[in-house]
Amino acid sequence: MPTFSPNTMAIILPLSILFAALLLFGAGLVWARFRDRQTQICLQHERHDQAILDQIEPWAGSRAAAWAWYQTYPIAALGGQAAEQLVAQGRTHDVMVYLDHIRQGGYA
């Protein structure tokens, strides 16, 4: 291991501490940004879930029945996937259009 003079160590040690602190701070910023983005995505999915459930509930009979339909009913016109799967894929608009079509008397 190389030997450094006390003057060199007096420079290297504070710089290395500063560098480590900057790395930790940067990692914290990256994590906070990721966490905030995930929170936004979850809130957006929740809003979409509620909007769809609000449309389903009147003909499903209850919120629980609407939730069951939302999670399990395969929508043939949208590839046989449940509304929940479609929302998770970012296809909320497709589900809303489908429900609007049904509400106007169209075929399921």
N, C-alpha and C positions, 0 to 999 in steps of 0.2 A: 504494500500500500504506500502511495507516495506521501511524503511528509511535507506539510505546508507550514510556512512561517506564520507566526501569530497575526501579522498584518493581513496576510492573505485569508486566513480563517475569519478574521474580523469582517471581511467583505463577503466571503462565500456563504457563511452561515446565515446572516440576515437575508441575503438574496434567495437562498434555498427555501427559507421559511416563507418569504413573500411569494415565491413561485408555487409552493404547496398550497398556500392560502388562496391564491388566484385559481388554481385548479379546482379546489373544493368549492369555491364560490361559483365558478362556471358550471360545474356539475349540478350544483343546487339550482341554478337558473334553468338549466336544461330540464331537470326533473320537474320544476314548478310549471314550466310551460307545457310539458307533456301532460301533467296532472290536470291543468286547467283545460286543455283541449279535450281530454277524456271526459271531464265533467260537463263540458258543453255538449259533447256528443250524447251523453246519457240524458241530459235535460231535453235535448232535441227529440230523441227517441221517445221519451216520456210524453212530451207534448203531442207527438204524432199518435202514440198509443191512445191517449185520452181523446183526441179528435175522432179517431176511428171508432173507439168504443162508444162515444156519444152518438154516432150515426147508427151503430148496430143495436144499441140497447132498446130502442122503441119496439123493434120487431123481434128481438131475442127474448124480451120479457123481463129480464133483470140484468144487473151489471155482471153478476157471476156467469150467467148464460152467455152474455156478450163476450166476456173474457175467454170462456171456453171455446166459443166459435173462433175468436181472434187467434187463439193459440193452436187450434187443431184442424179447423175445416180447410180441406184442400180446395183452392179456387182453380178449377179446371181452365178457365179463360186466362189465367196468369201462370200457367205452367204447373198446376197441381200443387203449388206451395201454399202454406197457410199465410194469412195476413202478417203475422208476427215475423215470419221468415222474410217476407218481401220488404217489410219496413227495415229490418236489419240489413238488407242489401241496398237500401237507399231507394226503394221503389214505392215510397209512400204515395206519391202522386197516382201511380197505377191503381193502387188499392182504393184511393178516394174516387177515382173515375169509375171504377167497377161498382162501388157502392152507390154512386150517383146514378149509374145506369140501372141498377136494381131498383132504387127508390122511384125512378121514373117509369117503372113497369117492365123493364127489360128482363130478358131471361138470364138466369144464373147459369 
